[in-house]
Amino acid sequence: MNDIIQTITVYAIPVIFAITLHEAAHGYVAKHFGDATAFVQGRVTLNPLKHIDPIGTIVIPIVLAILTAGKFVFGYAKPVPVSFGNLRNPRRHMIWVALAGPVANLIQALLWSIFGVVIVLLAVQEPFFYAVVNAGVLVNLVMFALNLFPVPPLDGGRVLAGILPMRLAVPYSRIEPYGFFIVLALVATGLLNAWMLPIMGAMQALFAAMIRPFL
């Protein structure tokens, strides 16, 4: 139980930042391209309470952490509402709205890496800070890679729907009601790792190359 409490303590701040900025980025870019739905509903905000889903963000991750002794945690935030028909160019702008969330996570992963360099240069001895940095990088790279998977309602699914010809995009979008269960099945069987791990590894290698001169 102590290990679970420690894990929750380490991951709390990175997870809150990761989901908040991810969802706010969707809403901000949607507003930029003409859809103010999220803005009107107060979702273009850095207030995490506006993006937390009580079940998906709190209950499910905690229950999974307890049942699996912290080895497997999965959850989700409250999706930002986007009326794609309000976008000035719905198909093209839908791609940018969808990419905004994962890009926000990628930027956060880089910032956490830079913060890690700072505490190394400052010779910080407290292990907690290093654990939080590692959690911040990991959480955001997981969200980046996972959300790029091309199955709606994940962001990658919306990107692919915006790229495909209309005759293919329409039937492809119809799998959205089943997308969550598809992703869960891929996670449970470990097949999603074949997608996520190479992407995460490539980003970690890029970050390492960027920060190496400062260490």
Phi and psi restraints in degrees (value plus and minus 20) as a CYANA .aco file:
   2 ASN   PHI     -82.1   -42.1
   2 ASN   PSI     -57.4   -17.4
   3 ASP   PHI     -84.2   -44.2
   3 ASP   PSI     -58.7   -18.7
   4 ILE   PHI     -86.2   -46.2
   4 ILE   PSI     -63.8   -23.8
   5 ILE   PHI     -82.8   -42.8
   5 ILE   PSI     -61.2   -21.2
   6 GLN   PHI     -83.8   -43.8
   6 GLN   PSI     -61.3   -21.3
   7 THR   PHI     -82.9   -42.9
   7 THR   PSI     -64.2   -24.2
   8 ILE   PHI     -82.3   -42.3
   8 ILE   PSI     -61.3   -21.3
   9 THR   PHI     -82.7   -42.7
   9 THR   PSI     -62.9   -22.9
  10 VAL   PHI     -88.1   -48.1
  10 VAL   PSI     -60.2   -20.2
  11 TYR   PHI    -108.0   -68.0
  11 TYR   PSI     -33.9     6.1
  12 ALA   PHI     -76.9   -36.9
  12 ALA   PSI     -74.0   -34.0
  13 ILE   PHI     -85.4   -45.4
  13 ILE   PSI     -68.8   -28.8
  14 PRO   PHI     -78.8   -38.8
  14 PRO   PSI     -60.3   -20.3
  15 VAL   PHI     -86.3   -46.3
  15 VAL   PSI     -63.8   -23.8
  16 ILE   PHI     -80.7   -40.7
  16 ILE   PSI     -66.5   -26.5
  17 PHE   PHI     -83.7   -43.7
  17 PHE   PSI     -61.9   -21.9
  18 ALA   PHI     -82.2   -42.2
  18 ALA   PSI     -68.2   -28.2
  19 ILE   PHI     -94.0   -54.0
  19 ILE   PSI     -55.3   -15.3
  20 THR   PHI     -85.4   -45.4
  20 THR   PSI     -71.0   -31.0
  21 LEU   PHI     -90.5   -50.5
  21 LEU   PSI     -51.7   -11.7
  22 HIS   PHI     -81.2   -41.2
  22 HIS   PSI     -72.0   -32.0
  23 GLU   PHI     -90.3   -50.3
  23 GLU   PSI     -60.8   -20.8
  24 ALA   PHI     -82.0   -42.0
  24 ALA   PSI     -55.9   -15.9
  25 ALA   PHI     -82.9   -42.9
  25 ALA   PSI     -62.2   -22.2
  26 HIS   PHI     -75.7   -35.7
  26 HIS   PSI     -70.1   -30.1
  27 GLY   PHI     -85.2   -45.2
  27 GLY   PSI     -59.2   -19.2
  28 TYR   PHI     -85.3   -45.3
  28 TYR   PSI     -66.0   -26.0
  29 VAL   PHI     -88.3   -48.3
  29 VAL   PSI     -56.7   -16.7
  30 ALA   PHI     -80.7   -40.7
  30 ALA   PSI     -63.9   -23.9
  31 LYS   PHI     -83.3   -43.3
  31 LYS   PSI     -59.2   -19.2
  32 HIS   PHI     -80.2   -40.2
  32 HIS   PSI     -54.8   -14.8
  33 PHE   PHI    -117.3   -77.3
  33 PHE   PSI      -9.5    30.5
  34 GLY   PHI      95.7   135.7
  34 GLY   PSI     -26.6    13.4
  35 ASP   PHI    -127.1   -87.1
  35 ASP   PSI      91.8   131.8
  36 ALA   PHI    -117.6   -77.6
  36 ALA   PSI      -4.8    35.2
  37 THR   PHI     -76.3   -36.3
  37 THR   PSI     -72.2   -32.2
  38 ALA   PHI     -84.8   -44.8
  38 ALA   PSI     -58.3   -18.3
  39 PHE   PHI     -83.2   -43.2
  39 PHE   PSI     -65.0   -25.0
  40 VAL   PHI     -82.8   -42.8
  40 VAL   PSI     -55.1   -15.1
  41 GLN   PHI    -105.7   -65.7
  41 GLN   PSI     -13.5    26.5
  42 GLY   PHI      53.9    93.9
  42 GLY   PSI       4.3    44.3
  43 ARG   PHI    -116.8   -76.8
  43 ARG   PSI     -27.7    12.3
  44 VAL   PHI    -109.1   -69.1
  44 VAL   PSI      54.7    94.7
  45 THR   PHI    -170.7  -130.7
  45 THR   PSI     136.3   176.3
  46 LEU   PHI    -114.9   -74.9
  46 LEU   PSI     -10.4    29.6
  47 ASN   PHI     -97.1   -57.1
  47 ASN   PSI      90.6   130.6
  48 PRO   PHI     -82.0   -42.0
  48 PRO   PSI     -46.3    -6.3
  49 LEU   PHI     -82.5   -42.5
  49 LEU   PSI     -44.5    -4.5
  50 LYS   PHI     -96.2   -56.2
  50 LYS   PSI     -38.3     1.7
  51 HIS   PHI    -131.9   -91.9
  51 HIS   PSI     -32.6     7.4
  52 ILE   PHI     -96.8   -56.8
  52 ILE   PSI     109.5   149.5
  53 ASP   PHI    -118.2   -78.2
  53 ASP   PSI      99.6   139.6
  54 PRO   PHI     -72.9   -32.9
  54 PRO   PSI     -59.3   -19.3
  55 ILE   PHI    -101.0   -61.0
  55 ILE   PSI     -74.6   -34.6
  56 GLY   PHI     -92.0   -52.0
  56 GLY   PSI     -50.9   -10.9
  57 THR   PHI    -115.6   -75.6
  57 THR   PSI     -44.8    -4.8
  58 ILE   PHI    -136.5   -96.5
  58 ILE   PSI     -80.2   -40.2
  59 VAL   PHI     -86.1   -46.1
  59 VAL   PSI     -74.2   -34.2
  60 ILE   PHI     -80.5   -40.5
  60 ILE   PSI     -68.5   -28.5
  61 PRO   PHI     -80.3   -40.3
  61 PRO   PSI     -60.8   -20.8
  62 ILE   PHI     -86.7   -46.7
  62 ILE   PSI     -63.7   -23.7
  63 VAL   PHI     -82.2   -42.2
  63 VAL   PSI     -64.6   -24.6
  64 LEU   PHI     -84.9   -44.9
  64 LEU   PSI     -58.5   -18.5
  65 ALA   PHI     -82.9   -42.9
  65 ALA   PSI     -59.0   -19.0
  66 ILE   PHI     -91.2   -51.2
  66 ILE   PSI     -65.2   -25.2
  67 LEU   PHI     -88.2   -48.2
  67 LEU   PSI     -51.2   -11.2
  68 THR   PHI    -128.4   -88.4
  68 THR   PSI      -8.0    32.0
  69 ALA   PHI      36.5    76.5
  69 ALA   PSI      16.4    56.4
  70 GLY   PHI      60.8   100.8
  70 GLY   PSI     -14.7    25.3
  71 LYS   PHI    -102.7   -62.7
  71 LYS   PSI     -43.0    -3.0
  72 PHE   PHI    -161.0  -121.0
  72 PHE   PSI     100.5   140.5
  73 VAL   PHI    -152.0  -112.0
  73 VAL   PSI     112.0   152.0
  74 PHE   PHI    -161.0  -121.0
  74 PHE   PSI     123.0   163.0
  75 GLY   PHI    -186.8  -146.8
  75 GLY   PSI    -197.3  -157.3
  76 TYR   PHI    -176.1  -136.1
  76 TYR   PSI     138.5   178.5
  77 ALA   PHI    -119.5   -79.5
  77 ALA   PSI     154.5   194.5
  78 LYS   PHI     -95.4   -55.4
  78 LYS   PSI      97.3   137.3
  79 PRO   PHI     -81.4   -41.4
  79 PRO   PSI     120.4   160.4
  80 VAL   PHI     -93.5   -53.5
  80 VAL   PSI     110.2   150.2
  81 PRO   PHI     -92.0   -52.0
  81 PRO   PSI     108.1   148.1
  82 VAL   PHI    -150.9  -110.9
  82 VAL   PSI     103.8   143.8
  83 SER   PHI    -116.0   -76.0
  83 SER   PSI      75.0   115.0
  84 PHE   PHI     -81.4   -41.4
  84 PHE   PSI     -46.2    -6.2
  85 GLY   PHI     -86.0   -46.0
  85 GLY   PSI     -40.3    -0.3
  86 ASN   PHI    -102.7   -62.7
  86 ASN   PSI     -33.9     6.1
  87 LEU   PHI     -87.2   -47.2
  87 LEU   PSI     128.2   168.2
  88 ARG   PHI     -83.4   -43.4
  88 ARG   PSI     -56.3   -16.3
  89 ASN   PHI    -152.9  -112.9
  89 ASN   PSI      67.5   107.5
  90 PRO   PHI     -70.4   -30.4
  90 PRO   PSI     -68.4   -28.4
  91 ARG   PHI     -90.1   -50.1
  91 ARG   PSI     -63.3   -23.3
  92 ARG   PHI     -93.7   -53.7
  92 ARG   PSI     -64.0   -24.0
  93 HIS   PHI     -92.8   -52.8
  93 HIS   PSI     -45.6    -5.6
  94 MET   PHI     -78.5   -38.5
  94 MET   PSI     -55.3   -15.3
  95 ILE   PHI     -82.6   -42.6
  95 ILE   PSI     -66.0   -26.0
  96 TRP   PHI     -89.1   -49.1
  96 TRP   PSI     -57.8   -17.8
  97 VAL   PHI     -81.9   -41.9
  97 VAL   PSI     -63.6   -23.6
  98 ALA   PHI     -86.5   -46.5
  98 ALA   PSI     -60.7   -20.7
  99 LEU   PHI     -90.8   -50.8
  99 LEU   PSI     -41.9    -1.9
 100 ALA   PHI     -78.1   -38.1
 100 ALA   PSI     -60.7   -20.7
 101 GLY   PHI     -85.0   -45.0
 101 GLY   PSI     -75.3   -35.3
 102 PRO   PHI     -79.4   -39.4
 102 PRO   PSI     -57.5   -17.5
 103 VAL   PHI     -83.6   -43.6
 103 VAL   PSI     -58.8   -18.8
 104 ALA   PHI     -80.1   -40.1
 104 ALA   PSI     -59.3   -19.3
 105 ASN   PHI     -89.1   -49.1
 105 ASN   PSI     -58.4   -18.4
 106 LEU   PHI     -83.8   -43.8
 106 LEU   PSI     -62.1   -22.1
 107 ILE   PHI     -83.8   -43.8
 107 ILE   PSI     -60.8   -20.8
 108 GLN   PHI     -84.0   -44.0
 108 GLN   PSI     -60.4   -20.4
 109 ALA   PHI     -79.9   -39.9
 109 ALA   PSI     -60.9   -20.9
 110 LEU   PHI     -85.2   -45.2
 110 LEU   PSI     -62.2   -22.2
 111 LEU   PHI     -84.9   -44.9
 111 LEU   PSI     -59.2   -19.2
 112 TRP   PHI     -83.5   -43.5
 112 TRP   PSI     -58.6   -18.6
 113 SER   PHI     -83.1   -43.1
 113 SER   PSI     -61.7   -21.7
 114 ILE   PHI     -84.8   -44.8
 114 ILE   PSI     -59.9   -19.9
 115 PHE   PHI     -81.2   -41.2
 115 PHE   PSI     -57.2   -17.2
 116 GLY   PHI     -81.1   -41.1
 116 GLY   PSI     -60.9   -20.9
 117 VAL   PHI     -82.5   -42.5
 117 VAL   PSI     -61.8   -21.8
 118 VAL   PHI     -80.6   -40.6
 118 VAL   PSI     -67.0   -27.0
 119 ILE   PHI     -90.8   -50.8
 119 ILE   PSI     -46.5    -6.5
 120 VAL   PHI     -87.8   -47.8
 120 VAL   PSI     -66.1   -26.1
 121 LEU   PHI     -84.8   -44.8
 121 LEU   PSI     -50.1   -10.1
 122 LEU   PHI    -104.4   -64.4
 122 LEU   PSI     -20.3    19.7
 123 ALA   PHI      38.5    78.5
 123 ALA   PSI      19.5    59.5
 124 VAL   PHI     -86.7   -46.7
 124 VAL   PSI     113.0   153.0
 125 GLN   PHI    -119.7   -79.7
 125 GLN   PSI     -38.7     1.3
 126 GLU   PHI     -88.7   -48.7
 126 GLU   PSI      96.1   136.1
 127 PRO   PHI     -82.4   -42.4
 127 PRO   PSI     -46.5    -6.5
 128 PHE   PHI     -77.8   -37.8
 128 PHE   PSI     -61.6   -21.6
 129 PHE   PHI     -85.1   -45.1
 129 PHE   PSI     -58.0   -18.0
 130 TYR   PHI     -88.7   -48.7
 130 TYR   PSI     -55.7   -15.7
 131 ALA   PHI     -85.4   -45.4
 131 ALA   PSI     -60.2   -20.2
 132 VAL   PHI     -87.1   -47.1
 132 VAL   PSI     -60.3   -20.3
 133 VAL   PHI     -80.6   -40.6
 133 VAL   PSI     -68.2   -28.2
 134 ASN   PHI     -80.5   -40.5
 134 ASN   PSI     -59.6   -19.6
 135 ALA   PHI     -85.2   -45.2
 135 ALA   PSI     -60.8   -20.8
 136 GLY   PHI     -82.7   -42.7
 136 GLY   PSI     -62.7   -22.7
 137 VAL   PHI     -85.8   -45.8
 137 VAL   PSI     -67.6   -27.6
 138 LEU   PHI     -83.4   -43.4
 138 LEU   PSI     -69.5   -29.5
 139 VAL   PHI     -78.0   -38.0
 139 VAL   PSI     -65.8   -25.8
 140 ASN   PHI     -92.3   -52.3
 140 ASN   PSI     -54.7   -14.7
 141 LEU   PHI     -89.6   -49.6
 141 LEU   PSI     -56.0   -16.0
 142 VAL   PHI     -82.4   -42.4
 142 VAL   PSI     -66.6   -26.6
 143 MET   PHI     -84.8   -44.8
 143 MET   PSI     -57.7   -17.7
 144 PHE   PHI     -82.1   -42.1
 144 PHE   PSI     -72.5   -32.5
 145 ALA   PHI     -89.7   -49.7
 145 ALA   PSI     -62.6   -22.6
 146 LEU   PHI     -83.3   -43.3
 146 LEU   PSI     -65.3   -25.3
 147 ASN   PHI     -91.9   -51.9
 147 ASN   PSI     -36.5     3.5
 148 LEU   PHI    -103.3   -63.3
 148 LEU   PSI     -27.1    12.9
 149 PHE   PHI     -81.9   -41.9
 149 PHE   PSI     109.9   149.9
 150 PRO   PHI    -100.2   -60.2
 150 PRO   PSI      39.3    79.3
 151 VAL   PHI    -152.6  -112.6
 151 VAL   PSI     100.8   140.8
 152 PRO   PHI     -87.9   -47.9
 152 PRO   PSI     125.4   165.4
 153 PRO   PHI    -110.3   -70.3
 153 PRO   PSI      -7.0    33.0
 154 LEU   PHI     -83.6   -43.6
 154 LEU   PSI     136.5   176.5
 155 ASP   PHI     -80.1   -40.1
 155 ASP   PSI     -56.8   -16.8
 156 GLY   PHI     -82.5   -42.5
 156 GLY   PSI     -52.5   -12.5
 157 GLY   PHI     -86.3   -46.3
 157 GLY   PSI     -58.2   -18.2
 158 ARG   PHI     -91.1   -51.1
 158 ARG   PSI     -55.4   -15.4
 159 VAL   PHI     -82.8   -42.8
 159 VAL   PSI     -66.2   -26.2
 160 LEU   PHI     -85.0   -45.0
 160 LEU   PSI     -58.3   -18.3
 161 ALA   PHI     -83.4   -43.4
 161 ALA   PSI     -52.0   -12.0
 162 GLY   PHI     -97.2   -57.2
 162 GLY   PSI     -42.3    -2.3
 163 ILE   PHI    -108.6   -68.6
 163 ILE   PSI     -57.0   -17.0
 164 LEU   PHI     -83.5   -43.5
 164 LEU   PSI     131.1   171.1
 165 PRO   PHI     -79.2   -39.2
 165 PRO   PSI     131.4   171.4
 166 MET   PHI     -75.6   -35.6
 166 MET   PSI     -56.8   -16.8
 167 ARG   PHI     -85.9   -45.9
 167 ARG   PSI     -42.1    -2.1
 168 LEU   PHI    -119.8   -79.8
 168 LEU   PSI     -52.4   -12.4
 169 ALA   PHI     -85.8   -45.8
 169 ALA   PSI     -57.5   -17.5
 170 VAL   PHI     -84.6   -44.6
 170 VAL   PSI     -73.6   -33.6
 171 PRO   PHI     -85.4   -45.4
 171 PRO   PSI     -53.1   -13.1
 172 TYR   PHI     -83.2   -43.2
 172 TYR   PSI     -60.4   -20.4
 173 SER   PHI     -86.3   -46.3
 173 SER   PSI     -39.5     0.5
 174 ARG   PHI     -92.0   -52.0
 174 ARG   PSI     -31.7     8.3
 175 ILE   PHI    -103.4   -63.4
 175 ILE   PSI     -21.3    18.7
 176 GLU   PHI     -74.2   -34.2
 176 GLU   PSI     -62.6   -22.6
 177 PRO   PHI     -79.9   -39.9
 177 PRO   PSI     -41.2    -1.2
 178 TYR   PHI    -124.6   -84.6
 178 TYR   PSI     -21.7    18.3
 179 GLY   PHI     -81.0   -41.0
 179 GLY   PSI     -60.5   -20.5
 180 PHE   PHI     -81.0   -41.0
 180 PHE   PSI     -61.9   -21.9
 181 PHE   PHI     -91.3   -51.3
 181 PHE   PSI     -53.1   -13.1
 182 ILE   PHI     -83.2   -43.2
 182 ILE   PSI     -64.6   -24.6
 183 VAL   PHI     -84.6   -44.6
 183 VAL   PSI     -63.5   -23.5
 184 LEU   PHI     -79.2   -39.2
 184 LEU   PSI     -61.5   -21.5
 185 ALA   PHI     -84.3   -44.3
 185 ALA   PSI     -60.7   -20.7
 186 LEU   PHI     -87.4   -47.4
 186 LEU   PSI     -57.3   -17.3
 187 VAL   PHI     -86.1   -46.1
 187 VAL   PSI     -66.9   -26.9
 188 ALA   PHI     -82.8   -42.8
 188 ALA   PSI     -54.6   -14.6
 189 THR   PHI    -108.6   -68.6
 189 THR   PSI     -28.0    12.0
 190 GLY   PHI      62.9   102.9
 190 GLY   PSI     -19.6    20.4
 191 LEU   PHI     -89.2   -49.2
 191 LEU   PSI     -45.3    -5.3
 192 LEU   PHI     -87.9   -47.9
 192 LEU   PSI     -42.4    -2.4
 193 ASN   PHI     -80.8   -40.8
 193 ASN   PSI     -53.1   -13.1
 194 ALA   PHI     -83.6   -43.6
 194 ALA   PSI     -45.4    -5.4
 195 TRP   PHI    -107.1   -67.1
 195 TRP   PSI     -68.1   -28.1
 196 MET   PHI     -96.5   -56.5
 196 MET   PSI     -63.9   -23.9
 197 LEU   PHI     -81.6   -41.6
 197 LEU   PSI     -63.3   -23.3
 198 PRO   PHI     -82.8   -42.8
 198 PRO   PSI     -58.5   -18.5
 199 ILE   PHI     -85.9   -45.9
 199 ILE   PSI     -66.8   -26.8
 200 MET   PHI     -83.4   -43.4
 200 MET   PSI     -60.8   -20.8
 201 GLY   PHI     -83.4   -43.4
 201 GLY   PSI     -60.4   -20.4
 202 ALA   PHI     -84.5   -44.5
 202 ALA   PSI     -61.1   -21.1
 203 MET   PHI     -88.4   -48.4
 203 MET   PSI     -59.1   -19.1
 204 GLN   PHI     -84.1   -44.1
 204 GLN   PSI     -59.9   -19.9
 205 ALA   PHI     -84.3   -44.3
 205 ALA   PSI     -59.5   -19.5
 206 LEU   PHI     -83.8   -43.8
 206 LEU   PSI     -65.3   -25.3
 207 PHE   PHI     -81.8   -41.8
 207 PHE   PSI     -63.1   -23.1
 208 ALA   PHI     -80.3   -40.3
 208 ALA   PSI     -61.0   -21.0
 209 ALA   PHI     -86.0   -46.0
 209 ALA   PSI     -53.5   -13.5
 210 MET   PHI     -94.0   -54.0
 210 MET   PSI     -56.8   -16.8
 211 ILE   PHI    -116.4   -76.4
 211 ILE   PSI     -31.7     8.3
 212 ARG   PHI     -75.1   -35.1
 212 ARG   PSI     -60.8   -20.8
 213 PRO   PHI     -82.0   -42.0
 213 PRO   PSI     -40.5    -0.5
 214 PHE   PHI    -112.3   -72.3
 214 PHE   PSI     -24.8    15.2
